[in-house]
């Protein structure tokens, strides 16, 4: 029995990639840079982490495949209302896709204006969530250094809600074991008319 490696390192010889063999992720050296590639139930992704030219190798095309329907707008509005209800505190949400639809969970948590922590790290929704969202209430929808630290080591979609009282905004990225890649929110969510869509990392 061959046990797959957690991480594999590959050199592209074709623009067509073979099935993923590593159980966590693969690094691919290609003509247009270094890519990271991973898959889990419901999601597969291949994105560049270093842009450069390596002569003699074929280029790779990035991809993002969400195998589930977009998260419906009513789920976003439900999160917005819950975020507004707690005022200037952060709040954490989990989205899980089971039985053919998205389910929104608000796990037990402790929160301040700048931080939110799960009370039970083994919460079932944490184990199964494909998407993790939290609110930055009156602040912009920017991922903070604290967010970077807390979201490292996971493979899932992350989103942050910002300026929830006057100009609701959602910012989305994929975390691939401490590599982060920003994507348009409408790749994942059906955006209500109230929402702006930003994909800009914030400095």
WOBELCOR-V698601 format. One line per field, one symbol per residue. ss: DSSP state (a for helix, b for strand, c for the rest). A space follows every 10 residues. Layout:
BEGIN
ss: ???
END
This chain:
BEGIN
ss: ccccccbbbb bccccccccc ccccbbbbbb ccbbbbbbbb ccbbbbbbbb bccccccccc ccbbbbcccc bcaaaaaaaa aaaaaccccc cbbbbbbbcc bbbbbcccbb bccccbbbcc cccaaaaacc bbbbbccccc ccccaaaaaa acccbbbbbb bbccccccbb bbbbbbccbb bbbcaaacbc cccccbbbcc ccc
END
